[in-house]
């Protein structure tokens, strides 16, 4: 069984500007409250090390691969996490007039993810926070 969470936001900037923020891994901790560190270069086929903010006193870490990379439209990060199962993060950008419709989808499947959801690990708050943080970051850069 998979757990899929999705958030969509309208961003007042073209897809190229949104994409530029998405591929700047060093800056993620500045605008995404759920990430303490993102290491590695965000590019096709590259591996990333993602350290999430403290959860229950621990800092969960994911090793992800950039499985799909189509600038400035779509990017997919994927991982197989021992015991937990799989994790897939999808970033979709669609030009709408002068702005961008951004959709972030996070899918967890197999292993312990089903159990985690039952005890309160919904993940929707994290997905919503990522999309809102990206919107704020991109629109803030526009004003700068």
C-alpha positions in Angstrom: 0.0 0.0 0.0 1.2 3.5 -0.9 0.6 6.8 0.9 0.4 9.7 -1.5 0.2 13.3 -0.4 0.1 16.3 -2.8 0.1 20.1 -2.6 -0.4 22.6 -5.5 0.3 26.3 -5.3 0.2 29.2 -7.8 3.5 31.0 -7.9 3.7 34.5 -9.3 6.9 33.8 -11.3 7.8 32.0 -14.5 8.8 28.3 -14.3 12.4 29.1 -15.0 12.6 31.1 -11.8 10.9 28.4 -9.8 13.2 25.8 -11.2 16.2 27.8 -10.2 15.1 27.7 -6.6 14.3 24.0 -6.8 17.8 23.1 -8.0 19.7 25.2 -5.4 20.0 22.5 -2.8 22.2 24.5 -0.5 19.4 27.0 0.0 16.6 24.5 1.0 17.1 24.9 4.8 16.5 28.6 4.3 13.0 28.2 3.0 11.8 24.6 3.8 11.3 24.1 7.5 11.3 20.4 7.0 14.9 20.2 5.8 18.1 20.7 7.8 20.5 19.8 5.0 20.5 18.8 1.3 23.8 17.5 0.0 24.8 16.7 -3.6 24.2 18.4 -6.9 20.6 18.4 -8.1 20.9 17.1 -11.7 19.9 14.1 -13.8 21.1 10.8 -12.3 22.8 12.4 -9.3 22.5 11.2 -5.7 21.3 13.4 -2.9 21.6 13.3 0.8 18.6 14.8 2.5 18.5 15.3 6.3 15.0 16.2 7.7 14.4 18.4 10.6 14.2 16.7 14.0 11.3 14.3 14.5 10.9 12.9 18.0 14.5 14.0 18.8 16.0 12.3 15.7 17.1 13.7 12.4 15.9 11.2 9.7 18.1 11.0 6.6 17.2 9.9 3.1 19.6 8.9 0.3 17.8 9.8 -3.0 18.5 9.7 -6.7 17.4 12.3 -9.2 15.5 9.8 -11.3 13.9 12.3 -13.8 15.2 15.8 -14.7 13.3 17.8 -17.3 14.0 21.5 -16.8 11.9 23.6 -16.1 9.0 21.2 -16.1 9.5 18.1 -14.0 11.9 16.5 -11.5 11.6 13.2 -9.6 13.7 12.1 -6.6 13.4 8.4 -5.6 14.8 6.2 -2.9 14.5 2.7 -1.5 14.8 3.0 2.3 15.7 -0.2 4.2 12.7 -1.4 6.4 10.6 1.7 5.5 10.1 1.0 1.8 10.2 3.4 -1.1 10.0 7.2 -1.2 9.3 9.2 -4.4 9.1 13.0 -4.5 7.8 14.6 -7.7 8.1 18.3 -8.6 5.8 19.4 -11.5 5.8 23.0 -13.0 3.2 24.2 -15.4 3.4 27.6 -17.0 0.1 29.5 -16.5 0.2 33.0 -18.0 3.1 34.9 -16.3 3.1 32.4 -13.4 3.6 28.8 -12.5 1.3 26.1 -11.2 3.6 24.0 -8.9 2.6 20.6 -7.7 4.6 18.6 -5.2 3.8 15.0 -4.7 5.3 12.7 -2.1 4.7 8.9 -2.2 5.7 6.4 0.5 5.1 2.8 -0.1 5.8 -0.6 1.4 7.6 -1.6 4.6 6.8 0.4 7.7 5.3 3.5 6.0 1.8 2.0 6.5 2.4 1.5 10.2 3.8 5.1 10.5 0.7 6.6 9.0 -1.5 4.6 11.4 0.3 6.1 14.4 0.1 9.7 13.1 2.6 10.2 10.4 0.3 11.7 7.8 3.0 13.6 5.9 0.5 16.1 4.5 1.7 19.0 6.7 5.2 18.4 5.4 4.1 18.4 1.8 2.0 21.6 2.3 4.9 23.3 4.0 7.3 22.5 1.2 4.9 24.0 -1.5 4.2 27.1 0.6 7.9 27.6 1.5 8.8 27.4 -2.2 6.1 29.9 -3.2 7.3 32.3 -0.5 11.0 31.9 -1.5 10.4 32.4 -5.2 8.0 35.4 -4.8 10.4 36.9 -2.2 13.2 36.7 -4.7 11.1 38.5 -7.3 10.7 41.5 -5.0 14.4 41.6 -4.1 
